[in-house]
């Protein structure tokens, strides 16, 4: 079972880490995803845990309070977004900027070596994508793991996958960069990104307002269709490279 709670008293990422760790230590709590904006905790539990018990846990971690107020929290979050003028497009700006930087770097490399083959362009882009995105995830591994478990179907069933995923991306980035075992690398990428897309699609269909973990917790990105396109796009490039390999 899953419940969403309002959290007060948090001011920084350290507060998020403290409250998340306190909630995960409560018996019968299987996962806890805490976010600073909005200030809330999404708690999954194997059996019901009283709100008072969860509140006691976060109080012991510091000057924090937890209560049942998801509707009030949603209203406050909506009002805050209206006041600041934030929109999904603006909030996703860091993601667009990073992808643009990677694409620009690939174009410069292609120009420098005078190679514009689709296979080379995709290989360089995927190398940059995995290396950069794994870097942001590794900045706060615990925070990423908590956020990733909130929607990824594999990580929810096997929590260790959330911890391993950034290292898998790092390994894939290095493999693409040095052209290591292209066939195996593309196959692993296809499976990993397609399975990841399933979890994102489910979260979107459920209309859950959750944090996208694609760039870890350093940037507060919302879960949108862009995340799904990102996963499916990488899967499509891996599939295209496999097709080019077998067509050669």
Buried (B, 14 or more C-beta within 10 A) or exposed (E): EEBBBBBEBBEEBEBBBBBBBBBBEBEEBBBBBBBBEBBBBBBBBEEEBEBEBBBEBBBEBBEBEBBBBBEEBBEBBEEEBEEEEEEEEEBBEBBEEBBEEBBEBBBEBBEEEEEEEEBBBBBBBBBBBBBBBBBBBBBBBBBBBBBBBBBBBBBBEEBEBBBBBBEBBBBBBBBBBEEEEBEEBBBBBBEBBBBBBBBBBEBBEEEBBBBBBBBBBBBBBBBBEBBBEBBBBBBBBBBBBBEBEEEE
